[in-house]
C-alpha cells in the first residue's frame, strides 16, 4: 500500500467517524428545561455535600496530627 493511499484511507476513516458521530447525536434524547434544572440542582447539592464531608475529614485529620505532634 502506497503512502498516498494510506493518507486517503485516513481521510476516509475520519469522514466515516464524523458521519457516524452525527448519526449517533441524532439518536440522543436531550433533556427538557425542567429535567435539566433538576439535574443541575442534584449535581450542585452533591458537590456541596462531598465538599463538606472532605472539609470535616480534613479538619479532623489536622486536629489529630496537631494532637500527635504537639
HELIX and SHEET records of a PDB file:
HELIX    1   1 UNK A    3  UNK A   27  1                                  25    
HELIX    2   2 UNK A   33  UNK A   69  1                                  37    
END                                                                             
